[in-house]
Amino acid sequence: MEEYFDGVAGIPEIDLHGMYPDEAEQLLHSELYRFGENNQKVVRVIYGAGTGVLAKTITESLAQNPMVSKSFVESHGGASIVFL
């Protein structure tokens, strides 16, 4: 199933790359809430590969978020597919 969504266009996105981790985490939670309220079931969260600091923060945050039923990192490593 993960391969099905990897690189698929048309999935709504939350673009966080270039942000500081605390700023990105705050935006992530507010956007996930907004998407959840609009009954969106799948979202791509982009954080970029870079140094990995933002990726680590965001993937840990996704794992702890009660709105997230499942998430996985896309094969290129700069984004995750998130199921709400």
N, C-alpha and C positions, 0 to 999 in steps of 0.2 A: 504494500500500500504506500509506503514511503516513496518509492520510486515513481509512483503515479503523480505525485504532487511536485516532485523535484524539478524545478525550472519551469513549471506550468505558468503561462501568462494568464492574466485575468483575475488572479486572486488579489483581494484588497491588501494594501501594504501599509505598514507603519515603518517609516524610514528614520532610523535613529543614528546612522553613522555620522561621525563628526561631532557628536555631542559628548559632554562629560557624563560619566556613568550615573551620577545622581540625577542629573537633568533627564537623561534618557530613560531611567527607571521610572521617574515620575510621569513622563509622557506615555510610556508603555502602559502603565496601569490605567491612566485616564482613557487612552485609546481602546484598550481591550474592553473596558467598561462600556464605552460608546458602541463599539461593534457588537458586544453582547446584547445591549439594549435594543439594537436594530436586528436582532436574530441572525447575525452573521455567524456562520459556523466554522469557517476557515480563514485565517489571516496569515500573511507572510510578514515576519518581522525582520527588517534589514538592519544589521549592525556593522557590517564590513569585517574583513579579516584582520587588517592592521596588526597591532601588537597583541591582540587577544584580550585586552583588559575589558573592553566593552562587551565582547562576546561572552566572557566568563560571567560578568555581572548580569547580563540579560538572560542567559540560559539558566542561571541559578534562580533568578527572579521568576522566570516562567515555571520552573519546577515547584516553586512555593505558592504560586498564585492559584487560589481556589476556583477561579473561572476557567482555568486551563485544564481540559480533560487529557490532552496529550500534546506533545510537541517533539519535533525532531529537527536536527541541523541538516540543511541542504548539503549536497555533496561538495559544493565549492567552499563551504565553511563560513560564508559571510551573512547567512540568513537562516532563519528557522521557520518552519511551517507550524502553525499553532491551531489546534482544534479547541473551540470553546464549547 
